[in-house]
Amino acid sequence: MSSATHAARRRTPASGSGPRTPRHRARSRQGRASHVSGFRIVAAAFASLMAFGTVPTPLWPLYQQRDHFGAPTVTIAYAVMVVGAAFSFRSLGHLSDRIGRRRVIVPALLVAIAAAAVLAAWPALPGLIVGRFLTGVAVGLMASTATAYLTDLHHAAHPDRPHSPVPALVSTAANLGGLAMGPLLAGAAAQWLPTPLVTSYVVFAAVMAAFLVLVLSSPETVDVTLFDGDRPVRFALRPGHGAAFGVASSIGFFAFAVMGLFSSLGAIIVRGQLGISSSFIAGLTTFIAFAASALAQLALGRLTQSRLLAVGVLLFPAGLALTALSLYDPKLWLVVTAAGLAGAGAGLLFKGAVSQTVATADPASRAGVLAVFFVIAYLGLGLPSIAFSLVIQHAALRPSMIGFASALSLGAAVAVALARRGAIRTAR
């Protein structure tokens, strides 16, 4: 059976065919309304779980002070989430194409709640490692599935808008907007509420439990009754789109590398270079990077993919250059400006990469293709930061940051140039 036929079969049937009686039209309106509400619920659940993923960002200095470990240990503890996410993306990310979107979103929330319980009840380093790994598994289950689920729900609610940019815009905003809220809320809780290494995890566990109940009422968009041995492949691209997928994944890698730097070492750099011990300020810096990423997508998300990448690849190195400069002239306003510019550039690059990835995917394997894309992007979230933390153990921080910023800027520029060249060839 062809992939196109397979994709058509596995869509949830519409409200029916034949004469459109008033009853049919009423059912159609109710169905579309349920898909609209489901779209909103899934987007909010997606954002809450991604926010949970960055909760420890402003807490790293507190863990470091309590347990007396250095920046490499902090970065590795952070990157354990990346390992869990990569495992989950690669091994489980395709499952929603087979068993349904909701049947993967629900376990993602359950695993995240379990991770929050471990992190709250077992605050020692082994518990931190276990909790972060479970967090990564939950993120891997959620990210690719929620992105595909939002696309399905929007198409079901608005069948007259098959090429709408809204699903990609909302999914990337929920992803990066959620990542932004985690450090801000956790930093505020650590600053003004008791037991800072426990409170944030308990609050997020309660929020995700509430969204779990709401997601159960969302409509399924994959017809699981058609499973009967006709299984979609884990990873299938449209013919001739292999190079485009590779370039999009490279852009995602470089975009997330900047986010990984601010998430893992941002709070420690703020404390060490600026002498600011406030957990709220430590979380604020990372919040600005991720929030600027989400806001840039909302403001410019309707630009063409080529223009998104062009603007992103200009803001990206500008922010990294200011980040390096802030180490020579440590002022809070400069750090905040650098985080905003770098985050905005990374967000635009990431959105363009996600849109290109969706365009390269075979319709029957959308979640599977997104899962592979996110594996590569999340490797960017962890590996460069680990390498950077190891380098600064043996070299000065300032020249190391200049080299790091230069390498990421050059890599992103090359990847964007290849993406735009491929787009021009396709247009011809």
N, C-alpha and C positions, 0 to 999 in steps of 0.2 A: 504494500500500500504506500502511496506517495506521502511525503511529509505534509503536503498541502491538504490532502484528503484527511490525513490523520489529525491535523490541527482542526479542521472543520468539524470532525466527529467529536473531538474532545471538548469543544466549547459547550457550556451549559445551554441547552435549548432555549430559544427565545419564547415568547409568550404564545407561540403557535403560528400556524399558517392558515390561509383560507380567509373567508370573509371577516372583516373587522367589525364585529358587533359592539354595542356599547359595553357589554360585559368584558369582551376581549380588550377593549381600549382601557377600561378601568383596571383590569389586571396588569396590563402593560405599564400603566402609570404607577401602580403600586410596586411592580417589580423594579422599575427604574428608581423609584424613591428609596427602596431598600438597598439598591446598589450605591446610591449617592450617600446614604448614611453609613453603609459599610466602608465606602471610600474614606470617609472622615475618621471613622473608628480605627481603621487599619493604619492610616497616616499617623494618628496620635499614638497608637500602640508602638509603631515603628520608632517614633521620636523618643518615647519614654525609655525603650530598651537601649537605644543608642546613647541616650543621656546617662543611663546607668553604666555604660561601658567606660565613660570618662570620669566617673565619680572620684576615683582615687587621685586624679591629677593634682589638686591642691593639697592632698593629704600626704604626698610623697615625702616632703620635708619632715612631717611628723613621724612617719614610719622610720625615716632615716635617723632622726634624732633619738628615737626610742631604742632602735635596734643597732645603731652605730654601724651602718653599712654605707658604702660609697655609691657614686653615680652609676657605675656599671651594674651593681646589684639592683638599683632602682629601675634601670632601663630593662634589665632582663625580667624583673618581676612584671613590669608593664608589658613587655613583649610576649610573655606567656599567653596573654589574651590573643595575640596575633597567631600563635601556634594553634590554639583552640579554634580560632576562626578559620584558619587555613584548612585544618582537618575537617571542620564542619562544612565549609563551602565545597571542598573537593569531594567528600564522601557522601554528604547528605543534601547539598544544595539543590540537586536536581529532582529531589523526591516530589516536590509539589507538582511537577509536570505529570507525575504518575498517580499520586494518591490524593491530590487536591491541595489548594493553597491553605485553607483553614486548618487542615490536619498537620501542617508544619508550623504555622504561626502559633498555635496553641502550645505545642511542646517547647517552642522557643521561649515563650513567656514563662513556662513552668521551670525550665532549666535556669533562666535568669533569676527567678525567685529563689531557687535552691542556691544559686551562687551568692545572692545577697545574704541568705541565712548563714552560709559558711563564713563569709567575710565578717559578718557581725558577731558570730559566736566564737570564731577561731582567729583572733587578731594577730597571732604569731606568723612568722614568715612562711612556714609550710601551709598554713591556712590561706594566706594571701596568694600563694602560688596555685593552690587548688581552686580557690574562688575565682581567680583571674582566668584560669583555663576554662572553667565552666562558663564564665562570662563570654569568652571567645566562641565557645560552641553555640551559645544562644545567639550571639551576633551573627554567626555564619548561617544559622537556620533562618534568622529573620531577614537579613539584608537582601539577599537575592530573591527570596520568596515574596517579601513585601513589595519589592519593586515590580515584580511580575504581577502580583495580586492587584496592586493599584492600577496598573495598565489594563488588566482584565475588567476590573470594576468600572473604570471610567468608560471603557468602550461599551460595556453593557448598559450603562446609564445614558450614554450619548452615542448611539450607533451612527448618528449623522456626522460625527467628528472623528473619523478613523485615523487622522494624522495629527490630532491635537497634541501640542507640546505639554499640556497640563500634567499628565501622569509622570513624565520624566522630571518636570520642574518640582512637583510636590514630593516625589520620592527622594530626590537629591536634597531638597530643603529639609525634609524630615530627617534624613540621614545626618547631614551636617549641622542642621539646627539642633537636633537632639544632642549630638556630640558637644555642641556649644553650651547647652544648658547644664549638663552634668557638672563641669568644674565650677560654674557660677553658684549653683545651688549648694553643692558640697562645700565650697569655700565659705559661703554665708553660714551654713550649719556649723562648720568647724569653728568659725569665728565667734558665734553668738549662742550656740546651743551646747549643752553638756555632752560628754562622751563623743568627741568628734570622730573617732574611728569606728563608731557603731551607728550613730543617729542617721546618717545619710543612707546607709544600706537598708535600715528598717523602713524609712520613708519610701524609698524607691520600691521596695518589695510590696508595700501596700498599694502604691500607684499601679504597678504592673499587674497585681492581682485584680484590681478593678477593671483594667483593660482586658484582662483575660476573660472575664465574664461578658464584657461587651462584644469581644471578637466572636464568641460562640453564637451570637445572634446575627453575624454577618453572612450574607449569601455566598455559597461556594460558586466558583467560576469554572471549575474543571469537572466534566461529567465523568465521575469515577465509575459509573456503571458500564462504561465502555472499555474498562481496563482489560478484560478477557484475553490476556496474552499479547495484545498489540501494544507493546511497550515503546515509549519514545526513548530515543538514545539520550545519553547524558549530555553530549556535546555535539551539536550539529550547526554548522554555519551555512549561510546561503552560498551557492557556488561562486567561487572567485572572490570571496570576502575574507580570506585568511589573513592577508597582509593588513587589511583595514582593522581587523580585530587585534592583531599584534601591536599595531601603532596605538590604538585606543588603550590597550592594557598598559603600554609604556607610559602614556600620559597619566593614567590613573596612579601608577607607581610613583612617579615624581610628585604629583599633587599631594598624595597621602604622606610622602616622606616629610614634607614640611609640617603637616599636622602631627606626625609622630614626634618630631622634635619638640614642638610646643607642649604636647601631652606628657611626654616622659621627663624632659629636662627643663621645661619652661619655668616651673615653680622653683626648682633648685637654683636656676640662673638668676631669677628675680631675687631670691633670698641672698645668694652669694655675691652677686655683682651690685645690687642696689641696696643691700642690707635691710630689706623689708621683710619682716617676719609675719605679716598679716596673711592668714590663710585665704581671706577674701580677695586680697590683691593678687595673690598667687593664682587663684582660680580665675580672676577677672582677665588676666592676660591671655590665658588659653581660651576663655569665653570669647574674647574679642576676635581671635583668629578664626574660630569656627563660626561665630555669628556673622562676621564680615563675609565669610564664604557663602553662608546661606542668603544673606541680604543681597550680595552681588548677583546671585542666581535669580532672586525674585525681581530685582531691578532690571537685569539685562537678559533674563532667561528667554525672551522671545526673539533675541537676535538669531541670525543664522548660525549654524554650527561653526562655520569658518570664522565669522566675526567674534564669536564667543572665545574661540581659541586664540585669535589675534589679540584681543584685549587681555585675556588671561596671561598670555606669555609676556606681556609688557609689565603687568602688575607684579607677577611672580618674582622676577629677579630684583625689582625695585624694593619689595618688602624684605627679601633676603639680604640685600645690600645694607638696608637700614638696620636689620638685626645684627649684622656684623659690626656696623658703626656704633650701635648702642653699647657694645662691649668696651669700646674705646672712650665713649662719652656717656656713661651710665646715667640716664635720666628716664624717669617713668614715662613721660610723654613720648619719648623717642621709641621706647620699647613697645608701647601701645600702638603707635603709628605703624611701626614695622610689622607687628602682629596683624593689624588690620589690612595692610596692603598685601602681605604674603598670603593671608587667609582668603582675601577676595580673589587674588589671582589663582590660587589653588582651587577655589570653588568653581570658578568659570572653566578651568581646565578639566576638572572632574565632571562637571555637567556635560561638557562637550564629549568627553570620553564615554560617559554612560549612554548618551544618545547614539553615538556611533556604534557602540556595542550592541544595543537593541536593534539597530538597523542591520547589523551583520548576522544576527541570529536567525536560524530557521524557526518559524513560528511555533513548531511543536517542541522546541528545545530552548525556549527563551530563558527559563529559570536556570537550566544547566549551563548555558553560555554566560549568563550573568554571574553564576557561581564561580566559574573559572576566572572571569574578569576580577571579581572581588578577592579571590585568592592572591592574584598578582598585586592588586592595589594594597591589600593588607600586609603583604610582604614589604611593600614600601613604607607602611606605617611603622614597622618594627625594625627591619634589618639595617637601614641607614642610621637610625638612632643608636642601635647597639654598636655599630662600627664607630660612630662619632664618640660615644661614651668611652670606648676603649682607646681611641686615638688620644683623647685629652688626658688620659692617664700618663701618657709618655711625651706629649707635646703641649705647648702653650695653648690656652683656650682661644685666644683671639685669632692667630693665624689659622688654627684649625677650623674656626667658623668661616673664615674667608674662603678656605679651600672647599668646605662643605657647600657653602652658598654657590660658589662658582660651578662646582660639579653638577648640582641640581639644576641650576639655571641653564647650563649648556645642554644637559640631557633633555630638559623640557623643550628647549628651543628646537633641537633636532627632531624630536618626536612630533611636535606641532608642524614643523616644515614638511615632514613626510606625510602627515595627515592631510594637510592642505593640498599638497601635490597630488595625492590620491583622489581627493575630491574633485580637483580640476580634470583629472583623467576620466573619472566617472561621468562628469558633466558632458564631456566631449563624446 
